[in-house]
């Protein structure tokens, strides 16, 4: 809705400039400026999942006042997922894992182990392709449905959760989700562990942002994340924070009946 309103506003602005040009000389730079401003707004709205620019997203629960947060992982299943599961088990913490379809095909046993540990499973596309953001509606639907089927083949039920690759949304994803009916899950605490491997930096970055109702984004793909997770869970325990399932934090259903 925000994107539609933005488009309508800028179209109206361009029409007014065009109309004004019949009565006065309007420099072309003003038309270019309007176009650049539109592009900037769309870029920012599409790049930040918490903006709700294209789709409604669940990035936290501001209504939660108790010391409760959720931890989520992207890009598995992966060999490193097993170590992540052991750390979570040690602290009796439940997390949500947003899985890539092609990785499920490679590691169905790891996905099954994740499920057996009582964690929540979400859809993170089939390919997580670098150009996913440029896919059309039908391509996005195909990616989501293929991964849904893979998850269901192991889990026995269909997930209702989707996290778009890179946290980017666009009109194609909005149209696809209107068909698949998934809830879009974001975050408000981004660790940056997908690109930075300095464990102290990662831990400090997360801890500074911890507050009730928050959702942490991690990736179950590296030993650095495993080490940071152990330190994070220890910090949360010492500060009387509870790590709760995503569905409990957001008060949503995660699977179809």
C-alpha positions as CSV (number, residue, x, y, z in Angstrom):
1,X,0.0,0.0,0.0
2,X,2.8,2.4,0.8
3,X,4.4,1.8,-2.6
4,X,1.1,2.4,-4.4
5,X,0.5,5.7,-2.5
6,X,4.1,6.7,-3.2
7,X,3.7,6.0,-6.9
8,X,0.4,8.0,-7.0
9,X,2.0,10.9,-5.2
10,X,4.9,11.1,-7.6
11,X,2.8,10.6,-10.7
12,X,0.6,13.5,-9.5
13,X,3.7,15.6,-8.9
14,X,5.0,14.9,-12.4
15,X,1.6,15.8,-13.9
16,X,1.5,19.1,-12.0
17,X,5.0,19.9,-13.3
18,X,3.9,19.0,-16.9
19,X,0.8,21.2,-16.5
20,X,2.9,24.1,-15.1
21,X,5.2,23.8,-18.1
22,X,2.4,25.0,-20.4
23,X,2.4,28.4,-18.5
24,X,6.1,28.7,-17.5
25,X,9.5,27.4,-18.4
26,X,10.1,24.4,-16.1
27,X,13.7,23.2,-16.1
28,X,14.2,19.5,-16.9
29,X,16.2,19.2,-13.7
30,X,13.0,19.4,-11.7
31,X,11.6,16.4,-13.5
32,X,14.9,14.5,-12.9
33,X,14.9,15.5,-9.3
34,X,11.4,14.1,-8.8
35,X,12.4,10.9,-10.5
36,X,15.5,10.5,-8.3
37,X,13.6,11.2,-5.1
38,X,11.0,8.5,-6.1
39,X,13.9,6.1,-6.8
40,X,15.5,6.8,-3.4
41,X,12.2,6.3,-1.5
42,X,11.6,3.0,-3.3
43,X,15.1,1.8,-2.7
44,X,15.0,2.5,1.0
45,X,11.5,1.0,1.4
46,X,12.5,-2.1,-0.5
47,X,15.8,-2.6,1.3
48,X,14.7,-2.3,4.9
49,X,12.3,-5.1,5.7
50,X,10.9,-3.3,8.8
51,X,9.6,-0.4,6.7
52,X,6.5,-2.4,5.8
53,X,6.8,-0.6,2.4
54,X,5.7,-3.5,0.2
55,X,4.4,-6.1,2.7
56,X,3.4,-6.2,6.3
57,X,6.3,-7.8,8.2
58,X,6.7,-9.1,11.8
59,X,10.1,-7.6,13.0
60,X,9.4,-7.5,16.7
61,X,6.6,-7.4,19.2
62,X,6.6,-3.9,20.9
63,X,3.7,-5.1,23.1
64,X,6.0,-7.5,25.0
65,X,7.2,-5.9,28.2
66,X,8.7,-9.0,29.8
67,X,12.3,-9.9,29.1
68,X,11.5,-12.2,26.2
69,X,13.2,-12.3,22.7
70,X,13.2,-14.7,19.8
71,X,16.3,-15.9,18.0
72,X,16.2,-16.8,14.3
73,X,18.6,-18.4,11.8
74,X,18.8,-18.1,8.1
75,X,20.4,-20.1,5.2
76,X,20.4,-23.6,6.6
77,X,20.3,-26.5,6.9
78,X,24.0,-26.6,7.0
79,X,26.7,-28.8,8.6
80,X,27.1,-26.1,11.2
81,X,23.4,-26.3,12.1
82,X,24.2,-29.4,14.3
83,X,26.6,-27.3,16.5
84,X,23.9,-24.6,16.7
85,X,21.4,-27.1,17.9
86,X,23.6,-28.4,20.6
87,X,24.2,-24.9,22.0
88,X,20.5,-24.2,22.0
89,X,19.8,-27.5,23.7
90,X,22.4,-26.6,26.4
91,X,20.5,-23.4,27.3
92,X,17.0,-24.9,26.7
93,X,16.3,-22.3,24.0
94,X,14.0,-22.6,21.1
95,X,14.7,-20.8,17.8
96,X,13.3,-20.4,14.3
97,X,15.2,-21.7,11.3
98,X,14.4,-20.2,7.9
99,X,15.6,-22.8,5.4
100,X,16.7,-22.7,1.8
101,X,15.1,-25.3,-0.3
102,X,18.2,-26.5,-2.1
103,X,19.9,-26.9,1.3
104,X,17.0,-29.1,2.5
105,X,17.6,-31.3,-0.5
106,X,21.3,-31.7,0.5
107,X,20.7,-32.1,4.3
108,X,17.2,-33.4,4.9
109,X,18.6,-35.3,7.9
110,X,19.7,-32.0,9.5
111,X,16.3,-30.5,9.0
112,X,14.7,-33.5,10.6
113,X,17.1,-33.2,13.6
114,X,16.2,-29.5,13.9
115,X,12.5,-30.4,13.9
116,X,13.1,-33.1,16.5
117,X,14.7,-30.6,18.8
118,X,11.5,-28.6,18.8
119,X,12.5,-25.6,16.7
120,X,10.3,-23.7,14.3
121,X,10.8,-24.0,10.6
122,X,10.2,-21.2,8.0
123,X,10.7,-20.8,4.3
124,X,13.7,-18.8,3.0
125,X,13.1,-19.5,-0.8
126,X,14.5,-22.4,-2.8
127,X,17.6,-20.9,-4.3
128,X,18.4,-17.7,-2.4
129,X,19.7,-16.5,-5.8
130,X,21.7,-13.3,-6.0
131,X,19.0,-12.0,-8.5
132,X,16.0,-13.2,-6.4
133,X,14.9,-9.5,-6.1
134,X,14.4,-9.3,-9.8
135,X,12.2,-12.4,-10.1
136,X,8.7,-11.9,-11.3
137,X,5.6,-13.0,-9.3
138,X,5.4,-16.5,-10.8
139,X,9.1,-17.2,-10.2
140,X,8.8,-16.1,-6.5
141,X,5.7,-18.3,-6.1
142,X,7.5,-21.3,-7.6
143,X,10.5,-20.8,-5.2
144,X,8.2,-20.5,-2.2
145,X,6.0,-23.5,-3.1
146,X,9.0,-25.7,-4.0
147,X,10.5,-25.0,-0.6
148,X,7.2,-25.5,1.2
149,X,6.9,-28.9,-0.4
150,X,10.4,-29.9,0.8
151,X,9.7,-28.7,4.3
152,X,6.4,-30.5,4.4
153,X,8.0,-33.8,3.2
154,X,10.1,-33.8,6.4
155,X,7.9,-31.9,8.8
156,X,4.6,-33.3,7.8
157,X,2.9,-29.9,7.6
158,X,3.2,-26.7,5.8
159,X,4.9,-23.6,7.2
160,X,3.1,-20.3,7.1
161,X,6.4,-18.3,7.6
162,X,8.5,-16.7,4.9
163,X,11.6,-14.6,5.1
164,X,12.7,-13.0,1.8
165,X,16.4,-13.5,0.8
166,X,18.5,-10.5,1.9
167,X,15.4,-9.0,3.7
168,X,14.5,-7.3,0.5
169,X,10.8,-6.9,-0.6
170,X,9.3,-5.6,-3.8
171,X,6.0,-5.7,-5.8
172,X,6.7,-9.2,-7.1
173,X,7.1,-10.6,-3.6
174,X,4.0,-8.7,-2.4
175,X,2.0,-10.2,-5.3
176,X,3.4,-13.7,-4.7
177,X,2.6,-13.6,-1.0
178,X,-0.9,-12.5,-1.7
179,X,-1.2,-15.9,-3.4
180,X,0.8,-18.1,-1.0
181,X,-0.6,-16.4,2.1
182,X,2.7,-16.6,4.1
183,X,3.4,-14.3,6.9
184,X,6.6,-12.2,6.3
185,X,9.1,-12.4,9.2
186,X,11.8,-9.9,9.6
187,X,14.0,-8.9,12.5
188,X,15.0,-5.8,14.5
189,X,18.4,-7.1,15.7
190,X,20.7,-7.8,12.8
191,X,24.0,-9.4,13.8
192,X,25.8,-9.1,10.4
193,X,27.3,-12.5,11.0
194,X,26.8,-13.3,7.3
195,X,29.5,-10.8,6.3
196,X,31.5,-10.1,9.5
197,X,33.4,-12.8,11.4
198,X,34.8,-10.8,14.3
199,X,33.0,-12.5,17.3
200,X,33.5,-9.6,19.7
201,X,32.0,-7.1,17.2
202,X,29.0,-9.4,16.5
203,X,28.3,-10.1,20.2
204,X,28.6,-6.4,21.1
205,X,26.4,-5.4,18.2
206,X,23.6,-7.8,19.3
207,X,23.8,-7.0,23.0
208,X,23.5,-3.3,22.5
209,X,20.2,-3.8,20.7
210,X,18.6,-6.4,23.0
211,X,15.3,-5.3,24.4
212,X,11.9,-7.1,25.2
213,X,10.0,-8.3,22.1
214,X,13.1,-8.3,19.8
215,X,13.9,-10.7,17.1
216,X,17.6,-11.6,16.5
217,X,18.9,-12.5,13.0
218,X,21.8,-15.0,12.8
219,X,23.0,-17.6,10.2
220,X,23.6,-21.2,11.1
221,X,26.5,-21.4,8.7
222,X,29.7,-20.6,10.5
223,X,31.7,-21.5,13.6
224,X,31.9,-17.8,14.6
225,X,28.1,-17.7,14.9
226,X,28.1,-20.9,17.1
227,X,30.6,-19.2,19.4
228,X,28.7,-15.9,19.4
229,X,25.4,-17.8,20.1
230,X,26.9,-19.5,23.2
231,X,28.1,-16.1,24.6
232,X,24.8,-14.5,23.7
233,X,22.7,-17.1,25.5
234,X,25.0,-16.9,28.5
235,X,24.5,-13.1,28.6
236,X,20.7,-13.5,28.3
237,X,20.6,-16.0,31.1
238,X,22.6,-13.8,33.4
239,X,20.3,-10.8,32.6
240,X,17.1,-12.8,33.1
241,X,16.1,-12.8,29.5
242,X,14.1,-15.7,28.1
243,X,14.5,-17.0,24.6
244,X,11.0,-18.0,23.5
245,X,9.6,-19.6,20.3
246,X,8.9,-17.1,17.5
247,X,5.2,-18.0,17.5
248,X,5.0,-17.3,21.2
249,X,6.7,-13.9,20.9
250,X,4.5,-12.8,18.0
251,X,1.4,-14.6,19.0
252,X,0.9,-16.2,15.5
253,X,0.4,-19.6,14.0
254,X,3.5,-21.0,12.3
255,X,1.9,-24.0,10.5
256,X,-1.3,-24.8,8.6
257,X,-3.8,-27.0,10.4
